[in-house]
Amino acid sequence: MSYLIFREAPPIIREFLNYIGNIKGRADLTVDEYYRDLRTFFRFIIKDRGLIDDDIEIDKIDISCVDLEMVRSVTFSEILLFLNYCKDERGNNAATRSRKTSSLKDFFNYLTVKTHKLSHNPTEELEAPKKGKKLPKYLTLEDSLKLLEAVDGEFKERDYCILIFFLNCGLRRSELCGINLSDINSDNVLTIRGKGDKERTLHLNQACVNALREYMKVRPVNGIRDKNALFISRKNVRITGKGVYHMVNHYLEKIGLGNQGYSPHKLRHTAATLMYQKGGVDIRTLQAILGHSNLGTTQIYTHIADDQIRKGLDANPLANA
């Protein structure tokens, strides 16, 4: 759990975050999201109840006053007002509001079912906003090759290896940053720790093996703080998700795809889409490669193919005959 949470979160919220982080095994980034959602909610409650001066901006409200008594007094109506505020004032889309709803439901469920500190759960009848099905954005095969060809500079071997891993293995950004040297065995099998600390193994194909070999020739050895980390930043520490994000964006801009909604996570979508459409990988195998616990999550890539088929049929000159 991040230092931010230990420093700022009231005890009742910190207790819940410790539970989902240490007992439920949620990733640190997920715990941070829970905290930010709960912080925004209680800032809204404090302001809506007039507990602070009106001229104080909501994002600067201190939530240290949040305790069991305040949590117990939260009503279903206040939660609905909060979600309306998120939509109308903060411009949150359905997916973001759905995540906030989930954070609130998990928090109040913990206090009601797990610890019995509450006798009534105000989120019990709360439904998440409906999210429209949105096909994931991905690079074409041609754009993927252009991205790899654009790599240059002082860290070109490292950057190329990172992009190759994304595009061949379909890794999440946090998974890539967390790779240790000891996670790759002599048979070129990579052990990945995914969401909820679940492990899966991936066989590195020849492109990955070649890129890794070239990177290891120049990977720093001296002065590294985390000697087991595979990918090292210019500061000789394990590369961060933020660092990877900026690196990927740099090369996307080089090939004319900057500010078009692409990101490291879209490279994961690209890998999955290319494996399914071009490589003929079946959906169950793809599920195992991506580390999805639910097959329904993986099936979005079959919808991409269906959508392309529809567009192809619509493009037939006789489509409107």
C-alpha positions as MATLAB code, in Angstrom:
seq = 'MSYLIFREAPPIIREFLNYIGNIKGRADLTVDEYYRDLRTFFRFIIKDRGLIDDDIEIDKIDISCVDLEMVRSVTFSEILLFLNYCKDERGNNAATRSRKTSSLKDFFNYLTVKTHKLSHNPTEELEAPKKGKKLPKYLTLEDSLKLLEAVDGEFKERDYCILIFFLNCGLRRSELCGINLSDINSDNVLTIRGKGDKERTLHLNQACVNALREYMKVRPVNGIRDKNALFISRKNVRITGKGVYHMVNHYLEKIGLGNQGYSPHKLRHTAATLMYQKGGVDIRTLQAILGHSNLGTTQIYTHIADDQIRKGLDANPLANA';
ca = [
       0.000    0.000    0.000;
       1.282    3.436   -0.908;
       2.695    5.917    1.561;
      -0.088    8.330    0.574;
      -2.726    6.053    2.094;
      -0.846    5.479    5.353;
      -0.378    9.218    5.723;
      -3.846   10.485    4.820;
      -6.500    7.787    5.213;
      -8.652    7.810    8.370;
      -8.353    4.602   10.429;
     -11.710    3.171    9.323;
     -10.776    3.499    5.643;
      -7.185    2.366    6.189;
      -8.478   -0.789    7.887;
     -10.573   -1.628    4.818;
      -7.694   -0.912    2.423;
      -5.387   -3.152    4.448;
      -7.997   -5.887    4.129;
      -8.329   -5.711    0.344;
      -4.582   -5.289   -0.101;
      -3.256   -7.903    2.300;
      -6.130  -10.395    2.594;
      -7.793  -10.116   -0.809;
      -4.421   -9.645   -2.532;
      -5.388   -6.664   -4.684;
      -2.558   -4.826   -6.450;
      -1.218   -1.583   -4.969;
      -2.623    0.425   -7.876;
      -6.062   -1.075   -7.252;
      -5.844   -0.218   -3.549;
      -4.903    3.343   -4.490;
      -7.981    3.551   -6.738;
     -10.204    2.360   -3.890;
      -8.741    5.029   -1.660;
      -9.211    7.815   -4.184;
     -12.825    6.759   -4.801;
     -13.611    6.694   -1.075;
     -11.788    9.986   -0.505;
     -13.815   11.679   -3.238;
     -17.033   10.250   -1.790;
     -16.427   11.459    1.750;
     -15.230   14.843    0.515;
     -18.603   15.122   -1.217;
     -20.442   14.072    1.967;
     -18.543   16.607    4.078;
     -19.269   19.427    1.627;
     -22.877   18.430    0.947;
     -23.628   18.355    4.688;
     -22.133   21.827    5.126;
     -19.425   20.643    7.508;
     -16.839   22.982    5.958;
     -16.833   26.497    4.513;
     -18.439   26.794    1.090;
     -15.380   28.451   -0.419;
     -13.171   25.382    0.158;
     -12.676   23.418   -3.070;
     -13.916   19.854   -2.816;
     -10.596   18.339   -3.933;
      -8.828   20.081   -1.035;
     -11.131   18.843    1.732;
      -9.437   16.960    4.580;
     -11.260   13.677    5.355;
      -9.507   12.965    8.658;
     -12.846   13.569   10.423;
     -14.373   10.476    8.795;
     -15.123    7.918   11.502;
     -17.543    5.072   12.144;
     -20.287    7.462   13.247;
     -20.132    9.376    9.967;
     -19.951    6.189    7.914;
     -22.960    4.770    9.761;
     -24.990    7.883    8.946;
     -24.515    7.649    5.161;
     -27.811    7.158    3.317;
     -28.761    5.611    0.005;
     -29.969    9.034   -1.195;
     -26.582   10.601   -0.472;
     -24.859    7.915   -2.505;
     -27.171    8.579   -5.460;
     -26.474   12.323   -5.132;
     -22.748   11.557   -5.160;
     -23.002    9.496   -8.351;
     -25.030   12.267   -9.989;
     -22.351   14.743   -8.919;
     -19.668   12.505  -10.474;
     -21.590   12.470  -13.747;
     -22.708   16.109  -13.935;
     -19.906   17.988  -12.165;
     -16.847   15.781  -12.631;
     -17.762   14.449  -16.064;
     -17.185   10.815  -15.073;
     -18.269    8.328  -17.719;
     -20.284    5.193  -16.975;
     -17.160    3.043  -16.543;
     -15.650    5.402  -13.957;
     -18.947    5.719  -12.079;
     -19.289    1.947  -12.140;
     -15.855    1.619  -10.540;
     -16.778    4.156   -7.855;
     -19.992    2.237   -7.212;
     -18.002   -0.968   -6.794;
     -15.591    0.739   -4.380;
     -18.476    1.952   -2.213;
     -20.252   -1.413   -2.271;
     -17.080   -3.265   -1.262;
     -16.365   -0.768    1.530;
     -19.836   -0.925    3.076;
     -20.058   -4.680    2.555;
     -16.798   -5.096    4.476;
     -18.127   -3.054    7.404;
     -21.475   -4.874    7.365;
     -20.620   -8.500    6.590;
     -16.957   -8.898    7.561;
     -16.588   -6.758   10.674;
     -20.261   -6.242   11.648;
     -19.568   -2.623   12.514;
     -22.657   -1.620   10.556;
     -26.086   -3.192   10.891;
     -27.333   -1.674    7.634;
     -25.640   -1.495    4.251;
     -26.791    1.625    2.325;
     -25.369    0.221   -0.938;
     -27.281   -3.058   -0.771;
     -29.790   -2.015   -3.475;
     -27.293    0.112   -5.396;
     -26.860   -0.793   -9.057;
     -23.809    0.078  -11.117;
     -24.331    2.419  -14.091;
     -24.696    0.476  -17.304;
     -21.598    0.603  -19.459;
     -21.906    0.508  -23.199;
     -19.845   -2.259  -24.776;
     -16.751   -0.662  -26.220;
     -14.372   -2.550  -28.448;
     -10.748   -2.193  -27.324;
      -8.482    0.078  -29.360;
      -5.444   -1.607  -30.914;
      -2.670   -1.092  -33.429;
      -2.726   -2.739  -36.838;
       0.060   -5.160  -37.751;
       1.584   -2.457  -39.959;
       1.503    0.150  -37.192;
       3.006   -2.347  -34.746;
       5.952   -2.897  -37.066;
       6.354    0.866  -37.537;
       6.416    1.282  -33.745;
       9.238   -1.230  -33.411;
      11.175    0.359  -36.262;
      10.914    3.778  -34.584;
      12.959    2.732  -31.550;
      16.266    4.548  -31.163;
      18.317    6.498  -28.648;
      20.396    5.718  -25.594;
      18.004    3.048  -24.289;
      16.982    1.560  -27.622;
      17.744   -2.069  -26.635;
      15.681   -1.772  -23.451;
      12.820    0.083  -25.143;
      12.723   -2.370  -28.038;
      12.635   -5.310  -25.624;
       9.778   -3.724  -23.664;
       7.719   -3.127  -26.814;
       8.430   -6.657  -28.061;
       7.259   -8.099  -24.722;
       4.069   -6.015  -24.835;
       3.250   -6.917  -28.431;
       4.115  -10.619  -28.163;
       3.063  -11.551  -24.648;
       0.098   -9.223  -24.062;
       1.404   -8.120  -20.670;
      -0.184   -5.563  -18.400;
       2.041   -2.575  -17.642;
       2.347   -3.528  -13.953;
       3.271   -7.092  -14.945;
       6.040   -5.902  -17.240;
       7.485   -3.536  -14.627;
       7.433   -6.334  -12.055;
       9.471   -8.855  -14.076;
      12.589  -10.063  -12.273;
      15.637  -11.726  -13.795;
      14.788  -14.804  -11.745;
      11.359  -14.981  -13.430;
      12.950  -16.176  -16.698;
      14.389  -19.697  -16.666;
      16.950  -21.326  -18.939;
      14.194  -22.668  -21.221;
      12.984  -19.106  -21.879;
       9.826  -19.578  -19.843;
       8.626  -16.401  -18.125;
       6.680  -16.460  -14.866;
       4.267  -13.546  -14.565;
       2.529  -12.347  -11.391;
      -0.791  -10.918  -12.490;
      -3.821   -9.467  -10.775;
      -4.444  -10.814   -7.300;
      -0.898  -12.236   -7.250;
      -1.992  -15.023   -9.607;
       0.919  -16.591  -11.466;
       0.981  -17.747  -15.065;
       3.804  -18.920  -17.291;
       4.518  -17.743  -20.821;
       6.900  -19.235  -23.356;
       9.023  -16.466  -24.842;
       8.989  -16.693  -28.635;
      12.052  -16.049  -30.770;
      11.400  -12.312  -31.112;
      11.311  -11.980  -27.314;
      14.413  -14.121  -26.864;
      16.369  -12.085  -29.429;
      15.279   -8.734  -27.956;
      16.063   -9.907  -24.439;
      19.516  -11.133  -25.453;
      20.394   -7.767  -27.038;
      19.095   -5.860  -24.009;
      21.023   -8.002  -21.528;
      24.251   -7.066  -23.332;
      23.758   -3.416  -22.292;
      21.633   -3.738  -19.140;
      23.322   -1.831  -16.264;
      25.095   -3.994  -13.708;
      26.752   -1.611  -11.264;
      24.909    0.733   -8.928;
      21.487   -0.868   -9.380;
      19.274   -0.666   -6.298;
      17.029   -3.591   -7.262;
      19.524   -6.017   -8.780;
      16.825   -8.553   -9.651;
      14.703   -6.129  -11.710;
      14.770   -6.875  -15.430;
      14.002   -3.450  -16.834;
      16.094   -0.616  -15.383;
      15.396    3.126  -15.640;
      17.958    5.842  -16.347;
      18.159    6.325  -12.543;
      19.337    2.719  -12.108;
      16.131    1.616  -10.394;
      13.310   -0.671  -11.527;
      11.424    1.049  -14.326;
       8.054    2.436  -13.230;
       4.671    2.294  -14.897;
       4.849    6.037  -15.446;
       8.229    5.672  -17.139;
       6.890    2.975  -19.450;
       3.857    5.112  -20.258;
       5.986    8.070  -21.339;
       8.342    5.838  -23.310;
       5.517    4.206  -25.270;
       3.898    7.586  -25.949;
       7.216    8.924  -27.245;
       7.408    6.252  -29.938;
       3.698    6.507  -30.761;
       4.208   10.205  -31.439;
       7.180    9.374  -33.677;
       4.956    7.286  -35.969;
       2.114    9.810  -35.962;
      -0.175    8.069  -33.464;
       0.256   10.452  -30.532;
      -2.853   11.777  -28.745;
      -5.095    9.210  -30.413;
      -6.014    7.177  -27.355;
      -3.185    4.653  -27.560;
      -1.244    3.588  -24.463;
       0.768    0.633  -23.076;
      -2.512   -1.127  -22.306;
      -3.526   -0.757  -25.959;
      -0.386   -2.729  -26.837;
      -1.805   -5.565  -24.720;
      -5.018   -5.321  -26.760;
      -2.914   -5.297  -29.923;
      -1.127   -8.514  -28.947;
      -4.406  -10.250  -28.146;
      -6.112   -9.065  -31.328;
      -3.225  -10.091  -33.594;
      -2.950  -13.499  -31.928;
      -6.671  -14.119  -32.369;
      -7.126  -12.686  -35.873;
      -3.778  -13.352  -37.537;
      -2.342  -16.189  -35.483;
      -5.442  -18.336  -35.172;
      -5.097  -18.634  -31.384;
      -8.278  -20.085  -29.871;
     -10.138  -18.157  -27.195;
      -9.243  -20.505  -24.313;
      -5.529  -20.294  -25.097;
      -5.803  -16.528  -25.380;
      -7.474  -16.427  -21.965;
      -4.516  -18.288  -20.445;
      -1.951  -16.041  -22.162;
      -3.650  -12.836  -20.977;
      -4.322  -14.117  -17.465;
      -8.070  -13.469  -17.556;
      -9.947  -15.240  -14.778;
     -13.217  -14.889  -16.701;
     -13.597  -16.115  -20.277;
     -16.139  -13.359  -20.897;
     -13.362  -10.778  -20.588;
     -11.396  -12.498  -23.338;
     -14.391  -12.817  -25.656;
     -14.219   -9.100  -26.457;
     -11.585  -10.070  -29.038;
     -14.085  -12.277  -30.850;
     -16.383   -9.250  -31.008;
     -13.619   -7.322  -32.762;
     -13.549   -9.967  -35.472;
     -17.350   -9.933  -35.716;
     -17.298   -6.152  -36.069;
     -14.745   -6.330  -38.861;
     -16.824   -8.949  -40.670;
     -19.882   -6.694  -40.457;
     -17.936   -3.717  -41.801;
     -16.585   -5.866  -44.615;
     -20.070   -6.982  -45.625;
     -21.371   -3.411  -45.412;
     -18.547   -2.312  -47.745;
     -19.790   -4.592  -50.516;
     -20.903   -2.412  -53.459;
     -24.138   -4.405  -53.527;
     -24.863   -3.805  -49.827;
     -27.548   -1.239  -50.647;
     -28.952   -2.900  -53.765;
];
